[in-house]
Each structure stands twice: as structure tokens, then as C-alpha cells.
Amino acid sequence: MSMMQLFAQIEQSDISIWVRESLWAFPTLLVAHAISMGIVAGGGMMLALRALGVAQGVPYRALGQFAPLMGWGGLIASVSGGLLLAGYPAKALTNPVFALKFVFLAAAISLGRFVWTRSQAEHGRAGRSAGTRWAAGLSVLMWVGVIAAGRFLAYTHRLLLVS
Amino acid sequence: MRHDPIFDPDAIVRFAYDTGIFGFMNSKWGWPLMETVHFIGLSMLIGAVGAFDLRMMGFARAIPLAALHRLVWVGVVGFALNSVSGALFFMSAAGQYLYNPAFQLKALAMLIAGLNVIVFYSTMARKVLADTEDAPIPTTARVMAAVSLISWLCAVAFGRLLTFFRPPYDWCAWCGAGG
């Protein structure tokens, strides 16, 4: 089965049709994806800024109290994103910008985890090490990349539907 | 044909056209570039102001409130990015925004959020932020935090919807008939 046939098959599935044709599904998914991505990207950027020296009175360990919220944000972003993908598989999967979004996302998450671990380890020291600060700065750039790729996705697709 | 006694969307778009804004926004990458700026700004707003609101509502109590408030300027920068990018969208397609109920609700949410900022900083902020002992936060301040969080999230939600929802006719409660 070719990729195009696979996309066509997904497009004809009940869930894919529901995403495209239900009155509320698509707008609800767009709003859920926007807010959850805002939470994840915003939270990631705040962690990075803290590591770069902003709001130094905020203890790292305590910042962990926001971790469950980040987890929920990530879950909602994944589910809503997955359903949007199910609605228009060919639109995303024939567009290299979609792959780029996930490259940026993987880098942003990895760098964020690295900054988080290192910040805990460096707890109590006056400032963060150069490595931690570089990782923090890069993670902000990666979040910008995730956002840019996400927005440009809507303007760069070659196909919408193949069936 | 609508007759709008308050706003003149055609004049706004003409201004955008004369200043080159319209041309930039409708160039190949103008619109998605500004959408990117707009989303970066809203992430900064959610990350900084949203976190502060949640803390003031009573979450994440291990974080000193005043210390977390040092992050709020990031949200202000985010809001500035959104004001500029948002104004560019608006001026390039004024009619599609003004007469779209999603935009009207977004404007209302931002008005509430803005008034809430003014009320919070002129009444509760000094007391709440001076408290280094982490005393319980007054209910009034917690309500303001909830109003802030809900109204900003509504602004995001209606903002996302307005690009998706195009009303079949002009939605204008303040316009007269005829014209």
C-alpha cells in the first residue's frame, strides 16, 4: 500500500471524518491545541529564563510544583494534535515543515529536561554553569522553532486531502 | 449594506495599504510570520502571567509570590508583541475582525483582563506582594487572579476561533440599517 493509499484510508475512517465534519470538533481541537501548546512552550521558556537569571527568588525545587500542569499541557497538546493529524493526515505528512516541528520539539524537550536536571544539581550555587545557560538559551530558540513551524504549517502544505 | 457610525474599516484598510502594512502582511510570509510572533507573545503571557495567577489562586505555594511576580515583565513583553502583531492583522482586514462575534468576544475578554490589571495594581498588589511571610492570600486577590487567568484564556480561545469562524453576514449590534 502506498503512502497516499494509507492517507486516503485514514481520511475515510470515522474519527477522521468526525474531526473534519463535526460542527464542534475542529474548532474545539484548535483551541485546545493553542492553549496547551501555550502552556508547554510558555512553561518551557519560563524555566529557561529562570536558569538564565530571571526571577532569582523563585526556588527551582518549588518550580516543580508546576510540573503536573506541564504534563497535562503536553498530554492535551498530543491528543488534540493527534486528532488534527487524523483529520488531515496527507496535509501534515507530505509537508517537511511538519517533520521540522517535531525536530524542534524533541530538541526543546531534551534541552528543557537537561536544564531542569542540571538546575537541581547546581541548586544552592550562586549562578548556573555556562553549559546550563547555553542549554537554556537554545531551548528558548527551539520553542520559537516549534511555534514558527506550527504556524507555517498552515501556509506551506501541498495537499489537503487525497481521497 | 451596513452603516457603521463608529468604525470605518475601509479607512483602516486604506491606511494599512498606504503605509505598506497591507502589502507586507499579504506578502508571501507576512501573515505566518506575524502569527508566529503572536503565538510567541501569547506563550510568554501564559507562562509568566498564567503562572503568577495560579500561584495567587493558591497553587504551587512553595514558590514565594513576590519572587514569582519578578517574572511578570516577561508577560508584559509578550503582550507588547501581541499588540503589535495583532494590530497588523486587524489593520489588514479590519472588516473581518470588527464584525466577527469571535473578535468582539475577544475584545471583551481583553477589556475585562485590562480592567482587572488596573484594579489589582491599584488595590491589592502592594499588600499581597509586600507579604514575605507567605500569609494566606486575601479572597479578593484570589478572585482577581482567577478573573485574569480566565479572561486571558478566553482571549486566546476567541482569537483562535476568529480565524476559523467567518460569519455569513456582518455581525454588528451598533450598526444602523440601510446606508
Boltz contact constraints between the chains, C-beta under 6 A:
constraints:
  - contact:
      token1: [A, 27]
      token2: [B, 161]
      max_distance: 6.0
  - contact:
      token1: [A, 27]
      token2: [B, 164]
      max_distance: 6.0
  - contact:
      token1: [A, 30]
      token2: [B, 160]
      max_distance: 6.0
  - contact:
      token1: [A, 31]
      token2: [B, 157]
      max_distance: 6.0
  - contact:
      token1: [A, 31]
      token2: [B, 160]
      max_distance: 6.0
  - contact:
      token1: [A, 34]
      token2: [B, 156]
      max_distance: 6.0
  - contact:
      token1: [A, 34]
      token2: [B, 160]
      max_distance: 6.0
  - contact:
      token1: [A, 35]
      token2: [B, 156]
      max_distance: 6.0
  - contact:
      token1: [A, 38]
      token2: [B, 42]
      max_distance: 6.0
  - contact:
      token1: [A, 38]
      token2: [B, 43]
      max_distance: 6.0
  - contact:
      token1: [A, 38]
      token2: [B, 46]
      max_distance: 6.0
  - contact:
      token1: [A, 39]
      token2: [B, 46]
      max_distance: 6.0
  - contact:
      token1: [A, 41]
      token2: [B, 43]
      max_distance: 6.0
  - contact:
      token1: [A, 42]
      token2: [B, 43]
      max_distance: 6.0
  - contact:
      token1: [A, 42]
      token2: [B, 46]
      max_distance: 6.0
  - contact:
      token1: [A, 42]
      token2: [B, 47]
      max_distance: 6.0
  - contact:
      token1: [A, 43]
      token2: [B, 47]
      max_distance: 6.0
  - contact:
      token1: [A, 45]
      token2: [B, 47]
      max_distance: 6.0
  - contact:
      token1: [A, 46]
      token2: [B, 47]
      max_distance: 6.0
  - contact:
      token1: [A, 55]
      token2: [B, 70]
      max_distance: 6.0
  - contact:
      token1: [A, 55]
      token2: [B, 71]
      max_distance: 6.0
  - contact:
      token1: [A, 57]
      token2: [B, 64]
      max_distance: 6.0
  - contact:
      token1: [A, 57]
      token2: [B, 67]
      max_distance: 6.0
  - contact:
      token1: [A, 58]
      token2: [B, 63]
      max_distance: 6.0
  - contact:
      token1: [A, 58]
      token2: [B, 67]
      max_distance: 6.0
  - contact:
      token1: [A, 58]
      token2: [B, 68]
      max_distance: 6.0
  - contact:
      token1: [A, 62]
      token2: [B, 62]
      max_distance: 6.0
  - contact:
      token1: [A, 62]
      token2: [B, 63]
      max_distance: 6.0
  - contact:
      token1: [A, 65]
      token2: [B, 60]
      max_distance: 6.0
  - contact:
      token1: [A, 65]
      token2: [B, 62]
      max_distance: 6.0
  - contact:
      token1: [A, 66]
      token2: [B, 60]
      max_distance: 6.0
  - contact:
      token1: [A, 147]
      token2: [B, 36]
      max_distance: 6.0
  - contact:
      token1: [A, 147]
      token2: [B, 39]
      max_distance: 6.0
  - contact:
      token1: [A, 147]
      token2: [B, 40]
      max_distance: 6.0
  - contact:
      token1: [A, 148]
      token2: [B, 36]
      max_distance: 6.0
  - contact:
      token1: [A, 151]
      token2: [B, 32]
      max_distance: 6.0
  - contact:
      token1: [A, 151]
      token2: [B, 35]
      max_distance: 6.0
  - contact:
      token1: [A, 151]
      token2: [B, 36]
      max_distance: 6.0
  - contact:
      token1: [A, 152]
      token2: [B, 32]
      max_distance: 6.0
  - contact:
      token1: [A, 155]
      token2: [B, 32]
      max_distance: 6.0
